[in-house]
Amino acid sequence: AELNVMQQQFGTISGKMTVEVNGQEYTLQQAAKFLEDEDRSVREEVYHKINKRRLEDKEALNKLFTTLLQKRHQVAVNTDFENYRDFRFKELGRFDYSKEDCFQFHEAVKLHVMPLVNQIYEAKKKKLGLDTLRPWDVEAEPAGIQPLRPFKTGEELTEKTIACFDELSTGPDGKSFFGDCLRKMKELGHLDLESRKGKAPGGYNCPLAESGAPFIFMNAAGQLDDVTTMVHEGGHAIHSFLAHELELTGFKEYPTEIAEVASMAMELFSMDKWNVFFDSPEELKRAKEQQLERVITIFPWIATIDKFQHWIYENPNHTEEERSAQWMIIAEEFSSPLIDFSGLEEYRRYGWQRQLHLYEVPFYYIEYGIAQLGAIGLWQQYKQDPEKAMNNYITALQLGGTKTLPELFKAAGLQFDLSPEHIKQL
């Protein structure tokens, strides 16, 4: 009960964080859009503002985390586990992979993903014409290049996504099951897409066990990110529809790792049909490039957060000083040498504090890495044989939670394997 109350405090502390830019107050999430500004001095200024604001609460966040850590360790001891990590793996129902598999994943990211990340940043540096790439340059485009604007209204986003899904798997009537899922949700009023004042942040697909038609909630503002979010949540929605026929409600509760394959694979499948959002071939190419870069650059952060958690709970009696030092060691392992962090050490030492999962849902994060591997595997199939890939996708999602995770992967024609050898091929 104490843990439940305390986990809420992270939201209370971080929810109050705002910064002022050009005389206007912004939440840190809203202010992040300035990191895409073509003016480098604006980006740098806002980067410092955001990070300085975080540092103001570093003591409060450290104290909160230490208390959470002690209580979690006590839970583990009380239930005869050596540490909270071992307890939590059981609590999360992780019966299909072990801590050793996670360590293999970390190793694979270091060996086979980091070289690709370095290539991406090398290209970014060239594109921006910079001698050194700083952390506030990573999201930027060269001067004169406007951000992509694939739609204007929530209505337009809905129609274009339906058209995109129809093209993905056309049935005999010229329509498709994927498109029909969204049409049904639209008809029922189950889409709340546009951002507005006072609306809760974030985006999600919420399954409704009785009626079967889920609803999608998000905060669209006309950016490429919103297209990605929409097709991602659309993938979750299709999963909800496909599993709805299953007899027991419990069968409709599937592991997160496969749920995220449904959504992340849809991001990649749908790319081929994004011409509904972009008239010009140049813009379409840019959109695909940004999408694929994100697929790759997310892996090092997943590995960093996951590896850090293993260390924390294996060493529950560490000091705050040791925690910061260990974070820096792990962050360095998964950092690109192409990004120059000199003079920013103090911000970096507390970089872990911005990750909500560490406070609110411990050990929940590697799921995204595992699912991204599955999505890449399905996209690989799609490139070779679109129809077969779609059939594998549907077959696996129809099973809901009636099979184990490796069996669900197998049904999708995928290998459940976190080894460096396998990941290298992907």
Buried (B, 14 or more C-beta within 10 A) or exposed (E): EEEEEBBEBBEEBBEEBBBEBEEEEBBBEBBBBBBBBBEBEBBBBBBBBBBEBBBEBBEBBBEBBBBBBEEBBBBBBEEEBEBBBBBBBEBBEBEBBEBEBBBBBBBBBBEBBBEBBBBBBEEBBEEBEBEEBBBBBBBBBEEEEEBBEBBEEBEBBBBBBBBBBBBBBEEEEEBBBBBBBBBBBBEEEBBBBBBEEEEEEEBBBEBEEEEBBBBBBBBBEBBBBBBBBBBBBBBBBBBBBBBBEBEEEEBBBBBBBBBBBBBBBBBBBBBBBBBBBBEEEEBBEBBBEBBBBBBBBBBBBBBBBBBBBBBBBBEBEBEEEEBBEBBBEBBEBBBBEBBBEEEBEEBBBBBBBBBEBBBBEBBBBBBBBBBBBBBBBBBBBBEEEBEEBBBBBBBBBBBBBBBEBBBBBBBBBBBBBBEBEBBEEB
